[in-house]
């Protein structure tokens, strides 16, 4: 399995560096609400990736991929959630920026990161279509799947942390309530654009 781990890590890195819902949401959140909010969301995204990987290992991923109504429910649920996040981002930008986020708010950002990932069919498809190609036959598919899932979560988390740390450096530019209010419109439009992108790229002909 060791000989397949490096190619898998490189594949995971390329996929995670490709713009997607997680990257867009984390960037917008970190610019708007700061580093702590972004880091909390990264934790939720990581948990979501882990849960999806474990579910795929137990066959749930294949069930979703092969069942049209399940796949479409997940797909449109993710689109609708991103649209809601766009509205929430705009609404939050109209409020004064607190000096520090409270524990309740950080838990909320963690939960949003988790839900955003659980409703992302592209993440589920990765575990179904890509990960199995790196499993060595006759070497125990279960343990290999777990190791590769953990490796993918680790790569994704490192990339997401980099996005948060980089994007959060722009947060001081929004210190003015007037600037934040106007930026909220832009953040909302970005998230709506990501929702449309997700709807288009996850469309399947059954």
C-alpha positions in Angstrom: 0.0 0.0 0.0 2.9 2.3 0.7 3.7 2.5 -3.0 0.2 3.9 -3.7 0.1 6.3 -0.8 2.3 9.0 -2.4 0.3 9.1 -5.7 -2.9 9.2 -3.7 -1.7 12.1 -1.6 -0.7 14.0 -4.8 -4.1 13.3 -6.3 -5.8 14.5 -3.2 -3.7 17.6 -3.2 -4.6 18.5 -6.8 -8.3 17.9 -6.2 -8.3 20.0 -3.0 -6.4 22.9 -4.8 -9.2 22.9 -7.4 -11.8 25.6 -6.5 -15.0 24.2 -5.0 -17.7 24.8 -2.3 -15.4 24.3 0.7 -12.7 26.6 -0.6 -15.1 29.3 -1.6 -17.0 29.2 1.7 -13.9 29.2 3.9 -12.4 32.1 2.0 -15.5 34.2 2.2 -16.0 33.4 5.9 -12.4 34.1 6.9 -12.4 37.4 5.1 -15.7 38.4 6.6 -15.5 37.0 10.1 -11.8 36.5 10.7 -9.4 33.7 11.4 -11.1 32.1 14.4 -14.4 31.7 12.5 -12.5 30.2 9.6 -10.6 27.7 11.8 -13.8 26.6 13.4 -15.4 25.9 10.0 -12.3 24.0 9.0 -12.9 21.6 11.9 -16.4 21.1 10.7 -15.3 20.4 7.1 -12.7 17.9 8.3 -15.3 16.0 10.4 -17.7 16.0 7.4 -15.0 14.6 5.1 -14.2 11.9 7.7 -17.9 10.9 8.1 -18.4 10.8 4.3 -15.3 8.6 4.0 -16.5 6.2 6.7 -20.0 6.1 5.2 -18.5 5.3 1.7 -16.5 2.5 3.3 -19.7 0.9 4.6 -21.3 1.2 1.2 -23.5 4.2 1.8 -21.6 6.2 -0.9 -22.4 3.7 -3.6 -26.0 3.6 -2.5 -26.2 7.4 -2.9 -24.4 7.3 -6.3 -26.7 4.6 -7.7 -30.0 5.9 -6.3 -31.2 8.9 -8.3 -33.5 10.5 -5.7 -30.9 10.2 -2.9 -28.2 11.7 -5.1 -30.5 14.6 -6.3 -31.7 15.2 -2.7 -28.1 15.6 -1.6 -27.2 17.7 -4.6 -30.0 20.2 -4.3 -29.7 20.2 -0.5 -26.2 21.4 -0.9 -27.2 24.0 -3.5 -30.0 25.3 -1.3 -27.7 25.4 1.8 -25.1 27.5 -0.1 -27.8 29.9 -1.1 -28.9 30.2 2.5 -25.2 30.8 3.5 -25.1 33.6 0.9 -28.1 35.3 2.5 -26.7 34.7 6.0 -23.3 36.2 4.9 -25.1 39.3 3.6 -27.2 39.6 6.8 -24.1 39.2 9.0 -22.2 41.8 7.1 -24.9 44.4 8.0 -24.1 43.9 11.7 -21.2 45.4 13.6 -18.2 43.1 13.7 -17.6 41.9 17.3 -14.1 42.2 18.8 -14.1 38.4 19.3 -16.5 35.6 18.4 -18.2 33.9 21.3 -18.1 30.2 21.9 -21.7 29.9 20.6 -20.7 31.6 17.3 -17.6 29.4 16.8 -19.8 26.3 17.4 -22.1 27.6 14.7 -19.3 28.1 12.2 -18.1 24.5 13.0 -21.6 23.3 12.3 -21.9 25.2 9.0 -18.6 23.7 7.8 -19.9 20.3 8.7 -23.2 20.6 6.9 -21.6 22.3 3.9 -19.4 19.2 3.5 -22.1 16.6 4.2 -24.3 18.2 1.5 -21.4 18.3 -1.0 -21.9 15.4 -3.5 -18.5 16.0 -5.1 -16.9 14.9 -1.8 -18.9 11.7 -1.7 -18.1 11.0 -5.4 -14.4 11.3 -4.6 -14.6 8.4 -2.1 -16.6 6.3 -4.6 -14.8 7.0 -7.9 -11.2 8.0 -7.0 -10.2 6.4 -3.7 -11.0 2.7 -4.6 -8.4 3.0 -7.5 -5.6 3.2 -4.9 -6.7 0.1 -2.9 -4.4 -2.8 -3.4 -6.3 -6.1 -4.1 -5.8 -8.8 -1.5 -4.4 -6.5 1.2 -7.5 -5.8 3.2 -9.8 -3.2 1.6 -11.3 -2.0 4.9 -8.0 -1.0 6.6 -6.7 0.5 3.4 -9.9 2.5 2.9 -9.6 3.9 6.4 -5.9 4.9 6.0 -6.6 6.6 2.6 -9.6 8.4 4.1 -7.5 9.7 7.0 -4.8 10.7 4.5 -7.3 12.6 2.4 -8.8 14.4 5.4 -5.3 15.4 6.4 -4.4 16.8 3.0 -7.7 18.6 2.7 -7.3 20.1 6.2 -3.9 21.5 5.5 -5.1 23.1 2.3 -8.2 24.5 4.1 -6.0 25.9 6.9 -3.8 27.6 4.3 -6.9 29.2 2.7 -8.2 30.4 6.1 -4.8 31.9 7.2 -4.3 33.6 3.8 -7.9 34.9 3.5 -8.1 36.1 7.1 -5.2 38.6 6.5 -7.7 40.6 4.4 -10.2 40.8 7.3 -8.8 44.1 8.7 -9.8 45.8 5.5 -13.4 45.3 6.6 -13.0 47.1 9.9 -15.4 49.8 8.7 -19.1 48.9 9.1 -19.8 50.7 5.8 -17.2 48.7 3.9 -18.4 45.4 5.5 -22.0 46.2 4.5 -21.0 46.7 0.9 -18.7 43.7 0.9 -21.5 41.6 2.2 -23.3 42.0 -1.1 -20.2 40.7 -2.9 -19.7 37.8 -0.5 -23.4 36.8 -1.0 -23.0 36.9 -4.8 -19.8 34.7 -4.6 -21.6 32.1 -2.6 -24.6 32.1 -5.0 -22.1 31.7 -7.8 -20.6 28.7 -6.0 -24.1 27.2 -5.5 -24.8 27.6 -9.3 -21.4 26.0 -10.0 -22.2 23.1 -7.7 -25.6 22.6 -9.4 -24.0 22.6 -12.9 -20.9 20.4 -12.2 -22.8 17.7 -10.2 -25.5 17.3 -12.8 -25.8 13.7 -14.0 -27.6 12.1 -16.9 -29.3 8.9 -15.5 
